[in-house]
Amino acid sequence: MLAAITRAVSPAINQCELTNLERVPIDLETARRQHRGYEAVLGSLGVKVVSLPAEEDLPDSVFVEDAAVVLDECAVLTRPGAASRRPEVESIARALAPYRELFTIQAPARVDGGDVLMVGKTIYVGQSTRSDLSAVRQIQNILAPYGYIVRAVPVVGCLHLKSAVTQLSGDTLLINPAWVDRACFPGVMFLEVDPAEAYAANVLRVGDAVVYQPSFPRTLERLEKAGIHPLLVDQSELGKAEGALTCCSLLFNA
Ligand code: CIR
């Protein structure tokens, strides 16, 4: 069965890190309601949701994806690129310990889980303001024994690799080619976001289902035309904190 670790929105969310967006007020109640909707959609897809309590002093801690990379064989605890986010990892380690053998990224390497995209046995690691080559090498060393190939991918203009590209189906990636080069992903097919919807490339795949945001109607139309009919969940309030769909869960086979 699939499990998802999630964490309630911190009351400090308005002090979140911001890289590419101007700060605008985030309504805590709206963010929490939308986040509960996200958890409910996961539950409706048969996912066992392990919901951690909110962390009062960790503004970005709802974005659990950044603290770990979970594979079938093990999990790698990250060392987040923003110093303010490093204390988030400890409680995620505790939550993952019953499920996986844990490895750790060592200082001074830095990586956010949002920069890590798994496509089969290939792991792409975005080279963003948050993640560096030293982390790529560590991930490679940890995962090579399990047969994974790890590749560094330059990312420009957005926070994370998965802001620019995510997996839509077994062989297709949803991509914003303005932020990442298609040539970095040999042998796969692409669906491009509508150019008017730069932030639309983050889709959450849950088994064979696809979860998406109603905020990107033009790209949604492209998905529908391609025969993909996503479940919709509004995450627009956390979008103001530069969060998207994948960042709010750690999804794995339990
Ligand atoms: C940050 O800047 O770290 C948070 N405000 C947003 C993190 C979003 N995480 C993700 O897309 N994986």
Residues whose N, C-alpha, C, O or C-beta is under 5 A from the ligand:
A	BS01	CIR	C16 E17 L18 D60 F63 E65 D66 G114 H160 A241 E242 G243 A244 C247
